């Protein structure tokens, strides 16, 4: 199959305008051209420096955008600190101790505030950072539509019911993505975000050591791969780390090859191959890696258009709420 070229990507970008319009958002690539034309370059320079210093940050920074948009829409609420009256998303079981990159976002925000006070929203920073972090480690770039309005609330108890979980099956994954306006194909493509990053060993201990409560390894897992995992992740080290795919640190389609060769880690990853759509896309991504990279960008544009549940205003500080601007 031919790779998705510039013309095909342009058609996808044009199509997103319909998605953005349907979501009743005023997003535009040129949103800050008059008020902060240097915004994108400031973000890109900072992200490049961060990832040069710690390549693992690329996955963390991309993940922040995912976790933000799936809970209350793309509103920067994942960045808010808890207060005496509000336990925020950071403290939720699925987020606490696993999300990072908050300090880097704060540093980017501080530089933007020096250049253009009260202009660039925290939610837009997350969208730009996700794009730049992905491109820095091998992904293709994509247009980022800007103009998101930050939210003023964040609730830990909304997270677990909103985010996909590592034990979800294909049907459950489709349902979670559908709640935010994304379809099954978007889900399969965005799962490719697991091309970079690491996961705690304990996240796949059930498959490795106690499949279906039988004290055995999941028989669908490649035996040599399982043996390697048991060396890297003994039962005594649930908080050790394992790369999510074979080319850890490089954004590519190796994630799908791992799935097709029975070397996936999480139940939710392996679940993609339980449906013909997942199998078909995994094969296509392996056969045409560039098509996957371009389609991932399209899916990120679509995800980034999920509207904020309760827009509040542009926050000067991403970690807390102050008067509207």
KEBA-282793 format. One line per field, with one value per residue (C-alpha): y, z, x. Coordinates in Angstrom, 3 decimals. Last residue first. Layout:
! residues N
Y c(Y/...);
Z c(Z/...);
X c(X/...);
//
This chain:
! residues 325
Y c(36.603/35.009/35.296/32.613/28.846/26.686/24.531/26.086/29.586/32.509/30.634/31.578/31.342/29.064/26.581/23.949/20.678/21.663/20.561/17.506/19.103/17.738/14.218/15.036/16.609/13.621/11.260/13.161/12.988/9.257/8.958/10.505/8.218/5.183/5.930/6.298/2.822/1.122/-2.665/-2.569/-0.033/-2.019/-5.241/-3.461/-1.824/-5.094/-6.822/-3.980/-3.808/-7.596/-7.500/-9.466/-7.984/-4.705/-6.649/-7.257/-3.563/-3.451/-6.554/-4.822/-6.164/-7.046/-9.549/-11.927/-11.376/-9.282/-7.165/-6.518/-5.549/-3.057/-1.406/-1.358/1.304/4.177/6.703/5.930/5.849/2.143/0.276/-3.105/-1.736/-0.629/-0.476/-2.192/-0.595/-1.953/-1.218/-4.811/-6.019/-9.172/-10.898/-10.745/-8.149/-8.200/-11.934/-12.771/-10.456/-12.335/-15.638/-14.143/-12.916/-16.358/-17.929/-15.481/-14.578/-16.298/-18.867/-16.104/-17.272/-19.580/-19.223/-20.039/-16.774/-15.862/-15.550/-15.474/-14.909/-13.006/-11.990/-11.020/-9.346/-6.933/-3.653/-4.909/-4.339/-0.609/0.828/2.585/5.092/5.200/3.142/3.187/6.167/3.489/3.185/6.397/4.445/1.677/4.175/6.471/3.444/2.595/6.111/9.271/11.592/11.755/9.016/6.989/6.560/4.871/2.665/1.535/0.604/-1.367/-3.306/-4.080/-5.316/-3.026/-4.305/-1.470/1.138/3.793/7.097/8.445/6.399/6.412/10.148/11.725/11.029/13.049/16.259/19.290/22.726/26.055/24.920/26.466/27.801/26.248/28.648/26.554/24.036/22.083/21.073/17.763/16.673/13.201/10.868/10.012/11.091/14.888/14.609/13.043/15.640/18.464/17.251/16.546/19.895/21.832/20.229/20.621/24.289/24.814/23.503/25.818/28.803/31.307/35.001/36.309/37.776/37.247/36.827/36.538/34.543/32.219/31.608/30.842/28.516/26.527/26.165/25.113/22.508/21.180/20.959/19.013/16.489/13.442/11.177/7.789/8.531/9.636/9.336/6.150/6.342/9.970/12.587/14.495/14.714/17.124/16.846/20.156/22.016/22.364/22.541/19.994/21.119/21.706/20.271/17.639/20.473/21.814/22.185/19.528/17.827/17.222/14.064/12.416/15.586/15.968/12.362/12.308/15.655/14.535/11.333/13.224/14.893/11.595/9.822/12.507/12.718/9.386/11.108/13.027/15.870/15.984/15.580/18.701/20.755/19.793/20.584/24.042/24.905/23.634/25.615/28.860/28.247/27.694/30.843/33.224/34.786/35.755/38.129/38.487/34.965/33.400/31.796/31.057/27.282/27.840/26.608/28.380/25.339/24.390/20.667/20.356/23.130/21.366/18.117/19.913/21.646/18.202/17.286/19.930/18.351/14.926/16.278/17.857/14.512/12.873/15.594/15.338/11.578/8.565/5.722/3.436/0.000);
Z c(31.718/34.521/38.148/39.380/39.165/39.957/38.387/34.910/36.098/33.985/33.336/30.203/31.027/32.487/29.901/31.488/29.537/27.301/23.712/22.230/19.348/20.487/19.898/16.247/15.806/17.577/15.205/12.211/13.614/14.197/10.606/9.379/11.475/10.545/6.826/7.236/8.764/5.737/6.084/9.881/10.104/7.615/9.595/12.812/11.042/9.775/13.126/15.003/12.626/12.725/16.513/19.174/17.900/19.733/22.979/23.137/23.891/26.521/28.202/28.487/27.297/23.606/22.294/20.466/17.051/15.737/18.904/18.690/15.049/16.108/18.647/16.043/14.162/15.045/17.798/19.079/22.796/23.262/20.000/21.152/22.645/25.959/27.660/31.053/34.464/37.981/40.442/40.594/41.596/43.724/41.003/38.742/35.947/33.777/34.142/33.946/30.943/29.079/29.651/28.447/25.249/24.639/25.184/22.907/24.863/23.834/26.622/29.254/31.863/34.582/38.179/37.169/38.251/34.681/33.853/37.069/36.346/33.107/32.167/35.743/36.172/33.295/35.163/37.903/35.629/35.709/32.210/29.883/27.080/23.326/20.754/23.302/21.374/18.898/20.987/19.179/15.940/17.376/19.259/16.268/14.260/16.924/16.908/18.879/20.150/23.813/24.990/21.883/23.162/26.327/24.392/21.895/24.741/26.495/23.326/22.702/26.243/29.065/31.554/31.055/31.601/29.214/30.984/31.845/34.739/36.560/36.076/37.276/40.963/40.837/40.031/38.177/37.899/36.269/32.683/30.185/26.867/23.680/20.899/18.846/16.005/15.923/12.456/12.439/12.878/11.999/14.691/15.290/18.808/18.412/16.382/19.310/21.781/19.399/18.885/22.567/23.549/21.173/22.533/26.155/25.580/24.067/27.250/29.329/27.412/25.647/26.146/29.694/29.299/25.896/26.129/29.895/30.110/27.398/29.381/32.535/30.647/29.291/32.784/34.199/31.450/32.316/36.001/35.166/33.013/34.966/35.240/36.930/40.651/40.837/37.484/37.390/41.123/40.905/42.654/39.519/38.561/41.413/44.997/45.460/48.645/50.467/47.097/44.639/41.928/38.399/35.420/34.454/34.068/30.994/29.127/26.430/27.485/31.012/31.330/28.075/26.875/29.830/30.049/26.361/26.509/29.544/27.720/25.030/27.688/29.438/26.188/25.198/28.745/28.277/26.089/29.082/28.399/24.653/25.454/27.634/25.148/22.244/24.329/25.209/21.611/20.394/22.976/22.196/18.459/18.846/20.923/18.780/17.073/20.416/19.962/16.179/15.096/18.229/16.642/13.331/13.401/14.335/16.936/17.519/18.990/18.335/18.425/14.989/13.749/15.086/13.427/10.159/10.304/10.910/7.341/5.999/7.987/6.623/3.072/3.722/5.001/1.757/-0.270/1.807/1.276/2.980/1.920/-0.875/0.000);
X c(-8.195/-10.160/-9.108/-6.683/-6.691/-3.689/-0.990/-1.015/-0.223/-1.441/-4.691/-6.631/-10.319/-12.984/-14.202/-16.474/-16.573/-13.673/-14.155/-12.426/-10.508/-7.143/-8.431/-9.074/-5.649/-4.097/-5.920/-4.536/-1.014/-1.383/-2.526/0.719/2.909/0.816/1.071/4.809/5.052/3.466/3.664/3.806/0.995/-1.097/-0.727/-1.710/-4.667/-6.104/-5.653/-7.295/-10.235/-10.619/-11.103/-9.231/-5.974/-6.547/-6.994/-3.235/-2.767/-5.516/-4.102/-0.748/2.587/2.506/5.024/2.691/4.313/1.407/1.413/5.143/4.752/2.075/4.371/7.162/5.158/7.484/8.227/11.715/12.496/11.826/12.256/10.941/7.724/6.225/9.621/9.688/10.028/10.439/7.671/6.427/9.912/9.583/7.587/10.618/10.467/13.590/14.194/10.493/10.164/12.884/11.104/7.831/9.500/10.956/7.534/5.614/2.473/-0.778/-0.381/-0.746/1.744/0.462/-0.685/-4.292/-5.937/-6.903/-3.185/-1.186/2.495/3.032/-0.483/-1.345/2.045/1.326/0.922/3.236/6.208/5.561/5.234/7.622/7.345/7.251/5.343/2.534/1.179/0.145/-3.003/-3.939/-4.319/-6.507/-8.659/-9.065/-10.231/-12.794/-14.257/-13.497/-16.229/-15.240/-17.593/-16.711/-13.154/-14.374/-16.819/-14.188/-11.854/-14.578/-15.361/-11.694/-11.045/-9.946/-7.355/-4.854/-7.560/-8.885/-9.482/-12.932/-14.329/-11.011/-10.527/-13.757/-13.078/-9.875/-11.714/-10.346/-11.921/-11.095/-10.784/-8.420/-9.689/-8.374/-7.372/-4.989/-5.075/-1.829/-0.660/1.211/4.819/5.994/7.231/10.882/11.750/11.520/8.317/6.486/7.746/6.801/3.238/2.584/4.147/1.915/-1.261/-0.150/0.701/-2.737/-4.367/-2.174/-3.517/-1.285/-2.121/-1.836/1.645/3.320/7.093/7.471/4.246/5.541/8.732/6.748/4.415/7.346/8.782/5.414/5.066/8.520/7.643/4.482/6.337/5.281/2.265/2.664/2.872/-0.722/-2.466/-4.552/-5.315/-6.431/-4.284/-3.259/-6.934/-7.615/-8.798/-10.634/-11.602/-8.297/-6.544/-5.192/-2.821/-4.067/-2.176/-4.770/-7.287/-5.476/-8.771/-8.818/-12.059/-13.371/-11.240/-10.128/-8.402/-6.051/-4.939/-4.092/-2.253/-0.252/0.693/2.588/4.723/5.448/6.297/8.791/10.159/11.927/14.506/15.827/18.284/17.648/13.959/13.944/15.963/13.720/10.644/11.967/12.799/9.436/7.488/9.282/8.859/5.123/4.607/6.705/3.686/2.130/-0.814/-1.128/-0.181/-1.659/-4.756/-3.027/-3.415/-7.046/-9.510/-12.811/-14.527/-18.140/-17.303/-18.876/-16.618/-13.540/-14.586/-15.326/-11.949/-10.477/-11.364/-9.003/-6.189/-7.089/-7.093/-3.694/-2.421/-3.466/-1.737/1.438/1.733/0.147/2.388/1.309/0.000);
//
